[in-house]
Amino acid sequence: MANANGFTNGWENGGVITLNPGQAAWFQNPFTTNLTFTFVGTVPTGSLTNTIVTGFNMISSILPASGDLVTNSLTSFTGATKKDEVYVWDTVTTAYDIYNYSVALGWTSNGVSLNPQIPNVGEGFWYQTANAGITWVENYSVSQ
């Protein structure tokens, strides 16, 4: 993934940035008009692992999946450890929805039991952990 840059007329590398499946990026639009981003690629198959390192991670599902991060039939995230946090940007409230994990309660948001919700395919989120080597395994195969 490319680093932030100071170009006022666009991205470096001719407007092309590579995001691998499972990576995410934050883009703040300084204009009053909408911008269009085009993502291309092939959906990976098999057992897919996204490794989460200590600290803040900007990640996304490797698969084009949305919804409940824990119970989604494709993603089934089970690697959370105590005090992990997920921050999902809410475009309606223009604030983060924050989810906290504890061994006793599982995932909560604002004191209510609730798994992290990823609203749209292709959206990333922040994952903060004090533990190294958490893996998020996703499984997908094409039925023929």
C-alpha positions, 0 to 999 in steps of 0.5 A: 500500500502506498504511503500518504503523499503531498501531491495536490493533483492526484495520487502518485504512480499515475493514480494507481495504488495497490491494496491487497485483499484484507488491506484498507485505506483511508481517503478524505475527500477535500471536495464538495463533489463525490469521487469515484474509485474503481477496484478491480481484481479476482476474489480469492478462494480457499482458506484465507488468512489476514494477520493482525499485528500489535497496535492499530491495523487498518483492515478489511475482509479479504472477501467481498463480505459485509454484515456481522464480523463474527457470525457472517457465514464467510468471515467468522472472525473468532480471533479476538482477545481481551481489550481488542477494539474495532472502529467502523466509520459511520457515514450517516453520523460521521463518527466511529461506531466503537466495539470492545471485546472482553472475555466475559462479555464478548463484543459490546458497543455502548454497553450492549452486547453487539458484534462489530458490523461492517456495513458495506462490501469493500469497507475497511475498519480499524482494529486495535489490539495489544496482542501479536499474531491474531489471525482472521481466517476466512473460507470461500470456495466457488461451487460449480 
